[in-house]
Amino acid sequence: MTGTMTKSDDRLIVALDVPNALQGLQLAQEIGEAVGFYKIGLGMLTGGGLALARELIDEMDKRIFLDMKLFDIGNTVEAAVRGLANYGLDFLTVHGDPHVVRAAGEGKGTSDTKILAVTILTSMDRADLDNMMIVPGDVQELVVERARRAMEAGADGVIASPQEAALIRALPEAKGKLIVTPGVRPVGADLGDQKRVMTPGDAIRAGADHIVVGRPVNKAADPKGAAEAILSELP
């Protein structure tokens, strides 16, 4: 199946944040050719998320971003990524700690899967970082430095708030790297649990290559129409 808006589809990634693979497949079928790129996260892992990834890739010719945020000792991360790379994924997330990124790079080998490093979750602010005993400092500065170190360690790109996208894009280490931004909300949408947000068009203008949108699409009365409206916002 080939979409009619391939370029726009690539920039918009819809998060299939639904309870199980059956509902995820139904949502993808309802949206149809309007979207060609989907994110499957931890919330659906026990609901058949990996099987859904395989079906969307093999049967519907969709691109898949598997959002696992892997974190463990190097050998374990390497083994996990080696197995997941067999699924034909486009993107796979790991935590942005350099030892994790390096291990993921070893695990992906020659596969086309892009390893994206998570800097600081977009639902977090300075108070959250204080509770986690993360070093003092401005959140944006910490995100940019974590992104720099992850890319230096071999990450193909980073996950970051759209508010940090321009700062990361300006890094010398960001040349040729991907910036993928969750925390994107269309004009007038509820912020939900996101604290560092931006509209879809502004996120792209700030330097993001891809935006990830969940609830504004998957909870919409008309998911396909909601996706098309977001695509129309992109520059």
C-alpha positions, 0 to 999 in steps of 0.5 A, a space after each residue: 500500500 503506498 500513501 499519497 502524501 509520503 513526505 508528510 507521512 514521514 514527518 508525522 508519527 502517530 502513537 498507537 497508544 491503545 491497549 492491544 494489537 487488535 485496537 492498534 490495527 483497527 486504528 491504523 486501518 481507520 486512518 488508512 493512507 493518511 499516515 505511514 509511520 506509527 509508534 508502538 510503545 511499552 504500554 502495548 508490549 504485553 498486548 501484542 505490540 511486537 506482533 502488531 509491528 510485524 503486521 503493519 510492516 509486512 501487510 500494510 507497508 508502514 514504518 514503525 518506531 518501537 519506543 522501548 527506551 531500553 536501559 541496562 548493562 551493555 551486554 543486555 542492551 546489545 542482545 535486546 537490540 540485536 533481536 529487535 533489529 530483525 523486525 525491520 524497524 525504522 526507529 528504536 529508542 534507548 536511554 541516552 547514557 553513552 554506554 547504552 547507546 554504544 551497546 545498542 549500536 553494536 546490537 543493531 549491526 548492519 541493520 537499517 534500524 536507527 537508534 534514537 537516544 532519549 534525553 529527558 522525558 518531555 513529561 519532566 521538569 526541574 522538580 522531577 529531576 530534583 526528585 531523581 537526584 539528577 545534577 542541578 542545572 537548567 533542563 534545556 541545558 541538560 537535555 542538550 548536553 545529554 543529546 550531544 553525548 549520546 550522538 557522540 557515542 553513536 546514536 543516529 538521533 535523539 528524542 527531545 522536546 520540541 523546545 530543545 530541538 533548535 538548540 540540539 540542531 545547532 550542535 556540531 555533533 547533530 550534523 546528519 542526525 535525526 531529531 524526533 519530538 514528542 510533546 507536540 500538541 495541535 493548536 487548541 489541544 489538551 496538554 495532558 501530562 506533557 509539560 514541554 510542548 509546541 505545535 506541530 508546525 513550530 516543532 518542524 520549524 525548530 529543527 525536528 525531522 519527525 513529530 510524534 502525536 498520540 492522543 490528539 489523533 488516537 482519541 479523536 472522534 475522527 482519527 484520520 481527519 485529525 491526522 490530516 489536520 496536523 499534516 496541514 499544519 506542517 510547513 
